[in-house]
Amino acid sequence: MKVFAEILTSAVSGGDSIVYGWSPVFDISRHAKNGFFNLEWDIATSGTTVRFAWSGSSSVAGTQTTGSPLIKSGASSGSGPNQTGRDFSGFDPEAFPFIRIGAAAEGTTATISASLMVD
């Protein structure tokens, strides 16, 4: 298993539209052997919800997929076990050697941290 830790530090608010803040592009080609993907996050800002999405490409500088397939929506500082804002979600992206993770705040800008785990 490979852990790409602390990939996001904030999510931007797009007002009425969805605007993602994106992580760097990660080379997961040597690590995603079994196809297990997990995103864990911690949302520190109250009063907003966050949605997480992924985007992939065939090269590190290549064009990322469009559509931003959703990992999780409605995450907040009061969600997760014990309503602490710390939670996780597994997801099943298409087979790309390079991936990035996006976060979009719905409401106000949110301060978050997230970790991507692949195996």
mmCIF file of the C-alpha atoms, coordinates in Angstrom:
data_MODEL
# 
_entry.id   MODEL 
# 
loop_
_atom_site.group_PDB 
_atom_site.id 
_atom_site.type_symbol 
_atom_site.label_atom_id 
_atom_site.label_alt_id 
_atom_site.label_comp_id 
_atom_site.label_asym_id 
_atom_site.label_entity_id 
_atom_site.label_seq_id 
_atom_site.pdbx_PDB_ins_code 
_atom_site.Cartn_x 
_atom_site.Cartn_y 
_atom_site.Cartn_z 
_atom_site.occupancy 
_atom_site.B_iso_or_equiv 
_atom_site.pdbx_formal_charge 
_atom_site.auth_seq_id 
_atom_site.auth_comp_id 
_atom_site.auth_asym_id 
_atom_site.auth_atom_id 
_atom_site.pdbx_PDB_model_num 
ATOM 1   C CA . MET A 1 1   ? 0.000   0.000  0.000   1.00 0.00 ? 1   MET A CA 1 
ATOM 2   C CA . LYS A 1 2   ? 1.153   3.525  -0.786  1.00 0.00 ? 2   LYS A CA 1 
ATOM 3   C CA . VAL A 1 3   ? -0.100  6.536  1.131   1.00 0.00 ? 3   VAL A CA 1 
ATOM 4   C CA . PHE A 1 4   ? 0.008   9.987  -0.433  1.00 0.00 ? 4   PHE A CA 1 
ATOM 5   C CA . ALA A 1 5   ? -0.456  12.039 2.733   1.00 0.00 ? 5   ALA A CA 1 
ATOM 6   C CA . GLU A 1 6   ? -1.789  15.547 3.211   1.00 0.00 ? 6   GLU A CA 1 
ATOM 7   C CA . ILE A 1 7   ? -2.680  16.127 -0.415  1.00 0.00 ? 7   ILE A CA 1 
ATOM 8   C CA . LEU A 1 8   ? -5.099  19.003 0.098   1.00 0.00 ? 8   LEU A CA 1 
ATOM 9   C CA . THR A 1 9   ? -5.084  21.879 2.531   1.00 0.00 ? 9   THR A CA 1 
ATOM 10  C CA . SER A 1 10  ? -8.116  23.873 1.452   1.00 0.00 ? 10  SER A CA 1 
ATOM 11  C CA . ALA A 1 11  ? -11.157 23.654 -0.748  1.00 0.00 ? 11  ALA A CA 1 
ATOM 12  C CA . VAL A 1 12  ? -12.415 26.661 -2.641  1.00 0.00 ? 12  VAL A CA 1 
ATOM 13  C CA . SER A 1 13  ? -15.960 27.897 -2.694  1.00 0.00 ? 13  SER A CA 1 
ATOM 14  C CA . GLY A 1 14  ? -17.468 28.572 -6.075  1.00 0.00 ? 14  GLY A CA 1 
ATOM 15  C CA . GLY A 1 15  ? -20.631 30.236 -4.844  1.00 0.00 ? 15  GLY A CA 1 
ATOM 16  C CA . ASP A 1 16  ? -23.418 28.768 -6.970  1.00 0.00 ? 16  ASP A CA 1 
ATOM 17  C CA . SER A 1 17  ? -21.029 26.763 -9.162  1.00 0.00 ? 17  SER A CA 1 
ATOM 18  C CA . ILE A 1 18  ? -18.702 23.897 -8.237  1.00 0.00 ? 18  ILE A CA 1 
ATOM 19  C CA . VAL A 1 19  ? -15.033 24.893 -8.323  1.00 0.00 ? 19  VAL A CA 1 
ATOM 20  C CA . TYR A 1 20  ? -12.436 22.284 -7.344  1.00 0.00 ? 20  TYR A CA 1 
ATOM 21  C CA . GLY A 1 21  ? -9.084  22.853 -5.715  1.00 0.00 ? 21  GLY A CA 1 
ATOM 22  C CA . TRP A 1 22  ? -6.819  20.089 -7.051  1.00 0.00 ? 22  TRP A CA 1 
ATOM 23  C CA . SER A 1 23  ? -3.941  18.132 -5.550  1.00 0.00 ? 23  SER A CA 1 
ATOM 24  C CA . PRO A 1 24  ? -0.722  17.578 -7.473  1.00 0.00 ? 24  PRO A CA 1 
ATOM 25  C CA . VAL A 1 25  ? -0.767  14.707 -9.982  1.00 0.00 ? 25  VAL A CA 1 
ATOM 26  C CA . PHE A 1 26  ? 0.344   11.399 -8.415  1.00 0.00 ? 26  PHE A CA 1 
ATOM 27  C CA . ASP A 1 27  ? 2.015   8.512  -10.235 1.00 0.00 ? 27  ASP A CA 1 
ATOM 28  C CA . ILE A 1 28  ? 0.072   5.519  -8.933  1.00 0.00 ? 28  ILE A CA 1 
ATOM 29  C CA . SER A 1 29  ? 1.161   3.107  -11.688 1.00 0.00 ? 29  SER A CA 1 
ATOM 30  C CA . ARG A 1 30  ? 3.474   1.090  -9.420  1.00 0.00 ? 30  ARG A CA 1 
ATOM 31  C CA . HIS A 1 31  ? 1.211   1.173  -6.378  1.00 0.00 ? 31  HIS A CA 1 
ATOM 32  C CA . ALA A 1 32  ? -2.348  0.439  -7.514  1.00 0.00 ? 32  ALA A CA 1 
ATOM 33  C CA . LYS A 1 33  ? -1.821  -3.281 -8.132  1.00 0.00 ? 33  LYS A CA 1 
ATOM 34  C CA . ASN A 1 34  ? -4.970  -4.546 -6.440  1.00 0.00 ? 34  ASN A CA 1 
ATOM 35  C CA . GLY A 1 35  ? -7.290  -1.688 -7.374  1.00 0.00 ? 35  GLY A CA 1 
ATOM 36  C CA . PHE A 1 36  ? -8.072  -0.494 -3.842  1.00 0.00 ? 36  PHE A CA 1 
ATOM 37  C CA . PHE A 1 37  ? -8.498  3.253  -3.451  1.00 0.00 ? 37  PHE A CA 1 
ATOM 38  C CA . ASN A 1 38  ? -9.384  5.074  -0.259  1.00 0.00 ? 38  ASN A CA 1 
ATOM 39  C CA . LEU A 1 39  ? -9.604  8.779  0.527   1.00 0.00 ? 39  LEU A CA 1 
ATOM 40  C CA . GLU A 1 40  ? -9.489  9.867  4.157   1.00 0.00 ? 40  GLU A CA 1 
ATOM 41  C CA . TRP A 1 41  ? -10.162 13.480 5.151   1.00 0.00 ? 41  TRP A CA 1 
ATOM 42  C CA . ASP A 1 42  ? -10.446 15.837 8.085   1.00 0.00 ? 42  ASP A CA 1 
ATOM 43  C CA . ILE A 1 43  ? -12.581 18.971 7.697   1.00 0.00 ? 43  ILE A CA 1 
ATOM 44  C CA . ALA A 1 44  ? -11.782 21.718 10.203  1.00 0.00 ? 44  ALA A CA 1 
ATOM 45  C CA . THR A 1 45  ? -14.203 24.419 8.993   1.00 0.00 ? 45  THR A CA 1 
ATOM 46  C CA . SER A 1 46  ? -17.775 24.356 10.286  1.00 0.00 ? 46  SER A CA 1 
ATOM 47  C CA . GLY A 1 47  ? -20.776 25.603 8.339   1.00 0.00 ? 47  GLY A CA 1 
ATOM 48  C CA . THR A 1 48  ? -19.838 24.177 4.940   1.00 0.00 ? 48  THR A CA 1 
ATOM 49  C CA . THR A 1 49  ? -19.980 20.890 3.095   1.00 0.00 ? 49  THR A CA 1 
ATOM 50  C CA . VAL A 1 50  ? -17.257 19.511 0.872   1.00 0.00 ? 50  VAL A CA 1 
ATOM 51  C CA . ARG A 1 51  ? -17.347 17.231 -2.147  1.00 0.00 ? 51  ARG A CA 1 
ATOM 52  C CA . PHE A 1 52  ? -14.370 15.173 -3.311  1.00 0.00 ? 52  PHE A CA 1 
ATOM 53  C CA . ALA A 1 53  ? -13.683 14.009 -6.870  1.00 0.00 ? 53  ALA A CA 1 
ATOM 54  C CA . TRP A 1 54  ? -10.861 12.384 -8.844  1.00 0.00 ? 54  TRP A CA 1 
ATOM 55  C CA . SER A 1 55  ? -9.362  13.003 -12.241 1.00 0.00 ? 55  SER A CA 1 
ATOM 56  C CA . GLY A 1 56  ? -6.958  10.758 -14.174 1.00 0.00 ? 56  GLY A CA 1 
ATOM 57  C CA . SER A 1 57  ? -4.635  10.848 -17.160 1.00 0.00 ? 57  SER A CA 1 
ATOM 58  C CA . SER A 1 58  ? -2.282  8.602  -19.110 1.00 0.00 ? 58  SER A CA 1 
ATOM 59  C CA . SER A 1 59  ? 0.743   10.868 -18.520 1.00 0.00 ? 59  SER A CA 1 
ATOM 60  C CA . VAL A 1 60  ? 1.854   13.193 -15.743 1.00 0.00 ? 60  VAL A CA 1 
ATOM 61  C CA . ALA A 1 61  ? 1.525   16.261 -17.961 1.00 0.00 ? 61  ALA A CA 1 
ATOM 62  C CA . GLY A 1 62  ? -1.408  14.852 -19.913 1.00 0.00 ? 62  GLY A CA 1 
ATOM 63  C CA . THR A 1 63  ? -4.925  16.158 -20.165 1.00 0.00 ? 63  THR A CA 1 
ATOM 64  C CA . GLN A 1 64  ? -6.921  15.136 -17.121 1.00 0.00 ? 64  GLN A CA 1 
ATOM 65  C CA . THR A 1 65  ? -10.273 13.417 -17.555 1.00 0.00 ? 65  THR A CA 1 
ATOM 66  C CA . THR A 1 66  ? -13.248 15.711 -17.536 1.00 0.00 ? 66  THR A CA 1 
ATOM 67  C CA . GLY A 1 67  ? -16.413 15.386 -15.521 1.00 0.00 ? 67  GLY A CA 1 
ATOM 68  C CA . SER A 1 68  ? -14.648 15.022 -12.165 1.00 0.00 ? 68  SER A CA 1 
ATOM 69  C CA . PRO A 1 69  ? -16.120 11.666 -11.082 1.00 0.00 ? 69  PRO A CA 1 
ATOM 70  C CA . LEU A 1 70  ? -17.451 12.050 -7.565  1.00 0.00 ? 70  LEU A CA 1 
ATOM 71  C CA . ILE A 1 71  ? -15.863 10.249 -4.594  1.00 0.00 ? 71  ILE A CA 1 
ATOM 72  C CA . LYS A 1 72  ? -18.045 11.756 -1.857  1.00 0.00 ? 72  LYS A CA 1 
ATOM 73  C CA . SER A 1 73  ? -20.373 14.705 -1.416  1.00 0.00 ? 73  SER A CA 1 
ATOM 74  C CA . GLY A 1 74  ? -21.905 16.252 1.696   1.00 0.00 ? 74  GLY A CA 1 
ATOM 75  C CA . ALA A 1 75  ? -18.848 15.801 3.933   1.00 0.00 ? 75  ALA A CA 1 
ATOM 76  C CA . SER A 1 76  ? -18.686 18.338 6.752   1.00 0.00 ? 76  SER A CA 1 
ATOM 77  C CA . SER A 1 77  ? -16.988 19.098 10.060  1.00 0.00 ? 77  SER A CA 1 
ATOM 78  C CA . GLY A 1 78  ? -19.875 17.283 11.747  1.00 0.00 ? 78  GLY A CA 1 
ATOM 79  C CA . SER A 1 79  ? -19.765 14.110 9.652   1.00 0.00 ? 79  SER A CA 1 
ATOM 80  C CA . GLY A 1 80  ? -17.950 10.847 10.227  1.00 0.00 ? 80  GLY A CA 1 
ATOM 81  C CA . PRO A 1 81  ? -17.664 8.694  13.343  1.00 0.00 ? 81  PRO A CA 1 
ATOM 82  C CA . ASN A 1 82  ? -18.315 10.783 16.467  1.00 0.00 ? 82  ASN A CA 1 
ATOM 83  C CA . GLN A 1 83  ? -19.194 13.753 14.209  1.00 0.00 ? 83  GLN A CA 1 
ATOM 84  C CA . THR A 1 84  ? -15.572 14.981 14.226  1.00 0.00 ? 84  THR A CA 1 
ATOM 85  C CA . GLY A 1 85  ? -15.248 15.832 10.513  1.00 0.00 ? 85  GLY A CA 1 
ATOM 86  C CA . ARG A 1 86  ? -12.798 12.953 10.026  1.00 0.00 ? 86  ARG A CA 1 
ATOM 87  C CA . ASP A 1 87  ? -14.103 10.301 7.641   1.00 0.00 ? 87  ASP A CA 1 
ATOM 88  C CA . PHE A 1 88  ? -13.152 8.195  4.643   1.00 0.00 ? 88  PHE A CA 1 
ATOM 89  C CA . SER A 1 89  ? -14.568 6.696  1.484   1.00 0.00 ? 89  SER A CA 1 
ATOM 90  C CA . GLY A 1 90  ? -13.431 3.989  -0.883  1.00 0.00 ? 90  GLY A CA 1 
ATOM 91  C CA . PHE A 1 91  ? -13.769 4.638  -4.591  1.00 0.00 ? 91  PHE A CA 1 
ATOM 92  C CA . ASP A 1 92  ? -13.255 2.822  -7.871  1.00 0.00 ? 92  ASP A CA 1 
ATOM 93  C CA . PRO A 1 93  ? -11.586 4.986  -10.518 1.00 0.00 ? 93  PRO A CA 1 
ATOM 94  C CA . GLU A 1 94  ? -10.941 3.898  -14.065 1.00 0.00 ? 94  GLU A CA 1 
ATOM 95  C CA . ALA A 1 95  ? -7.456  2.554  -14.813 1.00 0.00 ? 95  ALA A CA 1 
ATOM 96  C CA . PHE A 1 96  ? -5.142  5.551  -15.153 1.00 0.00 ? 96  PHE A CA 1 
ATOM 97  C CA . PRO A 1 97  ? -1.459  5.632  -14.174 1.00 0.00 ? 97  PRO A CA 1 
ATOM 98  C CA . PHE A 1 98  ? -1.773  9.229  -12.952 1.00 0.00 ? 98  PHE A CA 1 
ATOM 99  C CA . ILE A 1 99  ? -4.468  10.620 -10.673 1.00 0.00 ? 99  ILE A CA 1 
ATOM 100 C CA . ARG A 1 100 ? -5.272  13.749 -8.741  1.00 0.00 ? 100 ARG A CA 1 
ATOM 101 C CA . ILE A 1 101 ? -7.881  14.495 -6.093  1.00 0.00 ? 101 ILE A CA 1 
ATOM 102 C CA . GLY A 1 102 ? -10.094 17.579 -5.963  1.00 0.00 ? 102 GLY A CA 1 
ATOM 103 C CA . ALA A 1 103 ? -12.153 19.166 -3.215  1.00 0.00 ? 103 ALA A CA 1 
ATOM 104 C CA . ALA A 1 104 ? -14.888 21.756 -3.590  1.00 0.00 ? 104 ALA A CA 1 
ATOM 105 C CA . ALA A 1 105 ? -16.560 23.595 -0.729  1.00 0.00 ? 105 ALA A CA 1 
ATOM 106 C CA . GLU A 1 106 ? -20.261 24.297 -0.936  1.00 0.00 ? 106 GLU A CA 1 
ATOM 107 C CA . GLY A 1 107 ? -20.939 27.444 1.029   1.00 0.00 ? 107 GLY A CA 1 
ATOM 108 C CA . THR A 1 108 ? -17.767 28.966 2.413   1.00 0.00 ? 108 THR A CA 1 
ATOM 109 C CA . THR A 1 109 ? -14.120 28.086 1.854   1.00 0.00 ? 109 THR A CA 1 
ATOM 110 C CA . ALA A 1 110 ? -13.158 25.041 3.943   1.00 0.00 ? 110 ALA A CA 1 
ATOM 111 C CA . THR A 1 111 ? -9.873  24.090 5.570   1.00 0.00 ? 111 THR A CA 1 
ATOM 112 C CA . ILE A 1 112 ? -9.268  20.369 5.141   1.00 0.00 ? 112 ILE A CA 1 
ATOM 113 C CA . SER A 1 113 ? -6.539  17.771 4.963   1.00 0.00 ? 113 SER A CA 1 
ATOM 114 C CA . ALA A 1 114 ? -6.789  14.500 3.077   1.00 0.00 ? 114 ALA A CA 1 
ATOM 115 C CA . SER A 1 115 ? -4.802  11.341 2.421   1.00 0.00 ? 115 SER A CA 1 
ATOM 116 C CA . LEU A 1 116 ? -5.041  9.127  -0.656  1.00 0.00 ? 116 LEU A CA 1 
ATOM 117 C CA . MET A 1 117 ? -4.265  5.435  -0.091  1.00 0.00 ? 117 MET A CA 1 
ATOM 118 C CA . VAL A 1 118 ? -3.845  2.985  -2.975  1.00 0.00 ? 118 VAL A CA 1 
ATOM 119 C CA . ASP A 1 119 ? -3.053  -0.718 -3.189  1.00 0.00 ? 119 ASP A CA 1 
# 
